[in-house]
Amino acid sequence: MTRSLARRVTGLALPALVVLAAEPLYLLVDTAVVGHLGPVPLAGLAVGGVLMASAAWLGNVLAYGTTGRAARRFGAGQRGEAVSEGVQASWLGLGAGLVIVVLAQIFARPLMHVLVGGPDAVEVRAAAETWFRIASLGVPAILLSLAGNGWMRGVQDTRRPVRYVLGGNALSIVLCPLLVYPAGLGLAGSAVANVAAQLVAAVLFVRALRAEGVPLRPRPVLIRAQLRVGRDLTLRTAAIQASFLSAAAVASRLGAGPLAAHQIALQLFMFLALVLDSVAIAAQSLVGESLGAGRRDEARAVAWRVAGYGGVAGTAFAAVLLVTHDVLPRLFTSDAEVLAMTGFIWPWLAATQVAAGVVFALDGVLIGAGDVRFLRDVTLVSTIGGCLPLVWLAHLAGWGLPGVWAGLLAFVVIRLGGMVLRVAGQRWTEAGEADMRQIGERA
């Protein structure tokens, strides 16, 4: 049983790892390309990138909610209905994406005034606004791709998403340096390359959905059901983004150099977090399938196994970061001030990885089980009771970037404690069974 479970987790996690790592790896390449334009363009990318990450995290509501629901239907032997969850998620993603594009164009400038302060504010605001206005045009494509990832993971098809995502990002990795430097577009070229990657991937995911042969029309009953699940996941995601946006806002008020250093550390955090989340993707699928088929003991075994994998991986990442503290930052910038600032926050970045390894794994377990209300509550507590007070106190007390990252560490540690206690009990498995009963009533 143990070896069989390990093989199943690995078989789902490795392809998911490639998909999850592709986007943040591209962002790291993007950061490296833009970083050599100077601290102001890099700071502009930092602000615009945080806003785009907010849109992507909201899209993960579609992906994660769809994975859990599709997996439970798949476990119950209803593949057609599992794919139908992807159809409805795609309609939701397209509609939400178009709304976000309109809002981004209207509010880009006011958002930059809220997020950017400090001595270089005028230049950083202009750079961030230019990048964000262009990059936001790709949001509908991002959400379509995330919806496609969601239903494919639910039916345990993790190989096709690898081809789709890598195809788009390979194009963008080639385009980014060409548009930024030889074409002379500078920071705007980075945004254009982003949009190109997102459009290619979205087209491929939509083609795959059409090939399944299920009806593509909107189904209001399923859309309303997805919105109910999405409500709690959206609040959870909003709390996460409030933490990271607040951290970026405080870092921006320290100047372009500290904000650029924060961008480097944050992109590494995001990259490593999504790598850790590859195991959680396997957990979403396997836990959802097990609970859909009524196998509670198997769901618990998966939960603790992926928690162990996550803890080992997070500890390993922390060790690598500490060993390479003089090397990694130089891949992204040669500016002396930015390098000095990264030295102050590097130990905090490493410390977050140990707890984050377990947190992201258990996130997948509870999403797969449909226990999204608890996830909402524990994330709100960690944001309101831990991260936000520390981040803004760091601003008021003059603690600088270390204070900002102390707040981010508190956000992770509080979630860790709550989630371990939850999985040690029984109620999270009952949430999945309650959702299956609702599915049966609607079928």
GUGUNU-98497 format. One line per field, with one value per residue (C-alpha): residue in one letter; y, x, z. Coordinates in pm, whole numbers, plus 50000, padded with zeros to 5 digits. Each point is the difference from the previous one (the first is absolute). Last residue first. Layout:
# GUGUNU-98497
rest = (a, ...)
c2 = (Y, ...)
c1 = (X, ...)
c3 = (Z, ...)
//
This chain:
# GUGUNU-98497
rest = (a, r, e, g, i, q, r, m, d, a, e, g, a, e, t, w, r, q, g, a, v, r, l, v, m, g, g, l, r, i, v, v, f, a, l, l, g, a, w, v, g, p, l, g, w, g, a, l, h, a, l, w, v, l, p, l, c, g, g, i, t, s, v, l, t, v, d, r, l, f, r, v, d, g, a, g, i, l, v, g, d, l, a, f, v, v, g, a, a, v, q, t, a, a, l, w, p, w, i, f, g, t, m, a, l, v, e, a, d, s, t, f, l, r, p, l, v, d, h, t, v, l, l, v, a, a, f, a, t, g, a, v, g, g, y, g, a, v, r, w, a, v, a, r, a, e, d, r, r, g, a, g, l, s, e, g, v, l, s, q, a, a, i, a, v, s, d, l, v, l, a, l, f, m, f, l, q, l, a, i, q, h, a, a, l, p, g, a, g, l, r, s, a, v, a, a, a, s, l, f, s, a, q, i, a, a, t, r, l, t, l, d, r, g, v, r, l, q, a, r, i, l, v, p, r, p, r, l, p, v, g, e, a, r, l, a, r, v, f, l, v, a, a, v, l, q, a, a, v, n, a, v, a, s, g, a, l, g, l, g, a, p, y, v, l, l, p, c, l, v, i, s, l, a, n, g, g, l, v, y, r, v, p, r, r, t, d, q, v, g, r, m, w, g, n, g, a, l, s, l, l, i, a, p, v, g, l, s, a, i, r, f, w, t, e, a, a, a, r, v, e, v, a, d, p, g, g, v, l, v, h, m, l, p, r, a, f, i, q, a, l, v, v, i, v, l, g, a, g, l, g, l, w, s, a, q, v, g, e, s, v, a, e, g, r, q, g, a, g, f, r, r, a, a, r, g, t, t, g, y, a, l, v, n, g, l, w, a, a, s, a, m, l, v, g, g, v, a, l, g, a, l, p, v, p, g, l, h, g, v, v, a, t, d, v, l, l, y, l, p, e, a, a, l, v, v, l, a, p, l, a, l, g, t, v, r, r, a, l, s, r, t, m)
c2 = (51444, 50288, 49781, 49787, 50305, 50123, 49663, 50020, 50340, 49856, 49718, 50248, 50204, 49678, 49936, 50342, 49927, 49707, 50147, 50004, 50181, 50296, 50023, 49998, 50269, 50241, 49977, 50042, 50297, 50184, 49921, 50126, 50341, 50043, 49954, 50269, 50240, 49928, 50074, 50355, 50048, 49882, 50250, 50308, 50001, 50370, 49979, 50120, 49791, 49688, 50053, 49986, 49661, 49864, 50092, 49870, 49661, 49865, 50049, 50136, 49779, 49684, 50024, 50054, 49700, 49777, 50099, 49959, 49664, 49889, 50097, 49822, 49649, 49859, 49695, 50084, 50353, 49861, 49775, 50262, 50254, 49723, 49988, 50378, 50028, 49716, 50152, 50352, 49930, 49922, 50249, 50307, 49977, 50034, 50326, 50132, 49914, 50183, 50325, 50204, 49860, 50096, 50364, 49994, 49854, 50273, 50271, 49855, 49971, 49691, 49849, 49679, 49728, 50189, 49921, 49625, 49997, 50153, 49834, 49666, 49787, 50158, 49959, 49637, 49921, 50162, 49805, 49670, 50083, 50077, 49672, 49791, 50173, 49967, 49629, 49947, 50196, 49799, 49674, 50137, 50094, 49694, 49768, 50198, 49972, 49625, 49959, 50194, 49787, 50103, 50004, 50379, 50016, 49807, 50195, 50336, 49892, 49876, 50306, 50267, 49808, 49981, 50376, 50036, 49820, 50259, 50271, 49976, 50119, 50272, 50118, 49987, 50229, 50234, 50034, 50056, 50269, 50159, 50007, 50171, 50242, 50090, 50089, 50226, 50161, 50060, 50170, 50202, 50164, 49904, 50089, 49728, 49737, 50105, 49969, 49668, 49850, 50130, 49843, 49669, 49985, 50131, 49742, 49714, 50145, 50041, 49637, 49875, 50223, 49866, 49640, 50057, 50151, 49756, 49708, 50189, 50128, 49645, 49902, 50304, 49906, 49642, 50108, 50269, 49753, 50193, 49827, 49787, 49662, 49719, 49860, 49992, 50163, 50337, 50005, 49923, 50284, 50239, 49897, 50055, 50346, 50102, 49895, 50209, 50305, 49990, 49981, 50297, 50209, 49953, 50089, 50327, 50081, 49945, 50217, 50283, 50000, 50089, 50017, 50039, 49713, 49882, 50035, 49941, 49839, 49752, 49929, 49916, 49825, 49685, 49945, 50079, 49731, 49745, 50116, 49923, 49657, 49913, 50071, 49788, 49709, 49970, 50042, 49684, 49790, 50062, 49800, 49885, 50064, 50285, 50118, 50045, 50187, 50255, 50046, 50104, 50252, 50136, 50036, 50187, 50227, 50090, 50062, 50241, 50175, 50058, 50361, 50069, 49982, 50313, 50228, 49849, 50071, 50362, 50059, 49849, 50216, 50320, 49923, 49916, 50331, 50213, 49807, 50010, 50160, 49786, 49894, 49742, 49786, 50258, 50226, 49696, 49889, 50342, 49973, 49649, 50059, 50029, 49770, 49740, 50012, 49925, 49714, 49862, 49986, 49811, 49750, 49940, 49910, 49774, 49829, 49935, 49852, 49786, 49883, 49889, 49792, 49860, 49880, 49835, 49795, 49845, 49944, 49799, 49808, 49885, 49687, 50121, 50066, 50220, 50196, 50052, 50096, 50251, 50176, 50016, 50101, 50263, 50178, 49993, 50127, 50256, 50141, 49987, 50273, 50230, 49919, 50091, 50336, 50074, 49894, 50265, 50262, 49876, 50003, 50361, 50104, 49789, 50078, 50369, 49929, 49819, 50292, 50241, 49784, 49977, 49850, 49698, 49900, 49980, 49686, 49842, 50073, 49856, 49687, 49974, 50062, 49719, 49772, 50114, 49894, 49668, 49877, 49920, 49816, 49805, 49917, 49880, 49747, 49883, 50007, 49762, 49708, 50078, 49984, 49680, 49842, 50092, 49858, 49669, 49991, 50055, 49758)
c1 = (47280, 49910, 49923, 50307, 50225, 49853, 50078, 50352, 50049, 49896, 50253, 50280, 49915, 49990, 50367, 50092, 49799, 50212, 50290, 50378, 49940, 49855, 50276, 50266, 49809, 49976, 50366, 50127, 49770, 50150, 50353, 49943, 49857, 50261, 50273, 49842, 49996, 50365, 50063, 49875, 50201, 50317, 49924, 50010, 49942, 49911, 49736, 49711, 50092, 50084, 49674, 49831, 50152, 49952, 49632, 49928, 50171, 49874, 49642, 49844, 50193, 50037, 49637, 49873, 50201, 49864, 49642, 50015, 50175, 49727, 49733, 50189, 49970, 49922, 50216, 50232, 50027, 50088, 50276, 50141, 50034, 50161, 50288, 50031, 50022, 50252, 50260, 49910, 50123, 50357, 49998, 49917, 50335, 50197, 49828, 50060, 50371, 50018, 49839, 50306, 50224, 49743, 50042, 50373, 49951, 49746, 50242, 50290, 49808, 50114, 49653, 49809, 50265, 50192, 49722, 50065, 50373, 50070, 49702, 50077, 50049, 49708, 49766, 50100, 49933, 49657, 49914, 50093, 49785, 49705, 50043, 50009, 49694, 49808, 50068, 49885, 49679, 49950, 50007, 49779, 49720, 50034, 49953, 49697, 49838, 50070, 49826, 49696, 49931, 49642, 50059, 49970, 50217, 50279, 49973, 50007, 50296, 50187, 49938, 50056, 50296, 50172, 49958, 50139, 50316, 50041, 49939, 50358, 50110, 49737, 50143, 50357, 49917, 49790, 50274, 50262, 49778, 49957, 50373, 50079, 49708, 50096, 50348, 49846, 49780, 50303, 50184, 49704, 49926, 49877, 49642, 49995, 50073, 49688, 49780, 50160, 49935, 49644, 49948, 50138, 49776, 49690, 50066, 49976, 49682, 49847, 50088, 49818, 49703, 50001, 50023, 49694, 49796, 50136, 49818, 49671, 50094, 50061, 49649, 49856, 50192, 49876, 49636, 50050, 50131, 50192, 50018, 50301, 49828, 50254, 50197, 50338, 50166, 49840, 50183, 50333, 49954, 49925, 50323, 50208, 49855, 50067, 50367, 50068, 49822, 50192, 50340, 49929, 49870, 50321, 50217, 49808, 50060, 50376, 50012, 49841, 50302, 50235, 49839, 50333, 49948, 50356, 49961, 49657, 49833, 50279, 50054, 49629, 49926, 50207, 49871, 49649, 50000, 50127, 49731, 49716, 50125, 50094, 49645, 49832, 50243, 49991, 49622, 49980, 50184, 49794, 49689, 49886, 49628, 50008, 50337, 49849, 49702, 50218, 50269, 49734, 49855, 50353, 50049, 49672, 50095, 50337, 49844, 49748, 50290, 50215, 49894, 50128, 50358, 49964, 49849, 50226, 50330, 49919, 49861, 50305, 50245, 49805, 49958, 50370, 50109, 49766, 50061, 50380, 50025, 49733, 49651, 49843, 49696, 49722, 50125, 50049, 49644, 49866, 50184, 49885, 49638, 49818, 50222, 50012, 49623, 49936, 50249, 49861, 49646, 50128, 50177, 49694, 49791, 50266, 50072, 49634, 49944, 50311, 49883, 49673, 50180, 50243, 49716, 49860, 50321, 49914, 49642, 50128, 50241, 49725, 50145, 49962, 50374, 49968, 49718, 50219, 50294, 49795, 49883, 50348, 50170, 49737, 50043, 50377, 50008, 49722, 50128, 50343, 49870, 49984, 50366, 50069, 49823, 50196, 50321, 49923, 49983, 50325, 50166, 49904, 50165, 50314, 50024, 50012, 50273, 50197, 49949, 50124, 50294, 50175, 49947, 50198, 49713, 49763, 50168, 50054, 49643, 49864, 50210, 49860, 49653, 50055, 50098, 49687, 49787, 50172, 50033, 49633, 49976, 50323, 49905, 49657, 50176, 50204, 49715, 49758, 50238, 50176, 49678, 49898, 50341, 50004, 49652, 50106, 50310, 49799, 49722)
c3 = (48904, 50234, 50305, 49937, 49989, 50329, 50158, 49863, 50164, 50335, 49952, 49940, 50308, 50206, 49924, 50145, 50315, 50117, 50201, 49951, 49670, 50187, 50260, 49729, 49811, 50293, 50095, 49643, 49929, 50297, 49878, 49643, 50092, 50273, 49737, 49782, 50297, 50076, 49632, 50037, 50319, 49826, 49718, 50220, 50376, 49997, 50273, 49784, 49696, 50202, 50187, 49660, 49922, 50353, 50027, 49648, 50040, 50330, 50117, 49683, 49759, 50209, 50116, 49646, 49879, 50276, 49920, 49622, 50028, 50239, 49749, 49724, 50140, 49653, 50064, 49711, 50136, 50343, 49870, 49765, 50279, 50204, 49750, 49984, 50377, 50043, 49767, 50113, 50354, 49892, 49713, 50209, 50181, 49676, 49907, 50350, 49977, 49662, 50119, 50098, 49725, 49737, 50103, 49941, 49651, 49917, 50113, 49801, 49670, 49810, 49979, 49940, 49985, 50269, 50251, 49963, 50078, 50342, 50174, 49833, 50313, 50183, 49703, 49953, 50367, 49988, 49685, 50171, 50301, 49773, 49810, 50319, 50142, 49674, 49971, 50357, 49941, 49681, 50201, 50274, 49761, 49774, 50296, 50113, 49655, 49996, 50334, 49875, 49690, 49903, 49621, 49983, 50313, 49830, 49673, 50177, 50215, 49693, 49784, 50262, 50143, 49661, 49968, 50352, 49892, 49725, 50260, 50118, 49657, 50025, 50330, 49867, 49709, 50210, 50262, 49729, 49848, 50342, 50072, 49670, 50032, 50359, 49877, 49732, 50266, 50223, 49713, 49866, 50334, 50351, 49918, 49735, 50268, 50194, 49691, 49900, 50345, 49992, 49658, 50128, 50307, 49824, 49729, 50248, 50151, 49655, 49922, 50309, 49922, 49644, 50123, 50217, 49717, 49743, 50157, 49976, 49655, 49884, 50106, 49820, 49685, 50027, 50013, 49733, 49741, 49732, 49662, 49913, 49995, 50048, 49704, 50174, 49695, 50086, 50333, 49835, 49750, 50288, 50174, 49687, 49934, 50361, 49982, 49689, 50141, 50329, 49835, 49772, 50292, 50196, 49698, 49964, 50368, 49973, 49688, 50198, 50236, 49714, 49658, 49820, 49755, 50069, 50381, 50160, 49699, 49935, 50370, 50045, 49670, 50055, 50354, 49872, 49734, 50250, 50241, 49763, 49901, 50358, 50117, 49733, 50010, 50379, 50002, 49786, 50257, 50314, 49911, 50344, 49934, 50254, 49872, 49655, 50148, 50177, 49737, 49753, 50247, 50051, 49626, 49958, 50292, 49850, 49658, 50152, 50183, 49689, 49948, 50354, 49873, 49787, 50265, 50268, 49822, 49927, 50350, 50169, 49805, 50063, 50369, 50039, 49844, 50212, 50324, 50008, 50347, 50165, 49901, 49773, 50082, 50033, 49721, 49777, 50064, 49902, 49665, 49910, 50102, 49669, 49792, 50276, 50052, 49632, 49996, 50327, 49855, 49697, 50224, 50217, 49696, 49849, 50329, 50078, 49656, 50045, 50342, 49841, 49741, 50258, 50222, 49689, 49987, 50338, 49885, 49705, 50227, 50239, 50166, 50360, 50018, 49689, 50165, 50308, 49781, 49798, 50317, 50151, 49676, 49916, 50332, 49959, 49642, 50031, 50329, 49836, 49772, 50302, 50056, 49637, 50035, 50318, 49825, 49740, 50275, 50156, 49657, 49939, 50327, 49955, 49628, 50087, 50258, 49730, 49761, 50275, 50116, 49660, 49655, 50119, 50226, 49704, 49862, 50344, 50109, 49675, 50050, 50354, 49862, 49748, 50283, 50185, 49699, 49922, 50359, 50043, 49669, 50053, 50358, 49885, 49775, 50303, 50252, 49829, 49950, 50327, 50201, 49824, 50052, 50369, 50043, 49847, 50218, 50317, 49901)
//
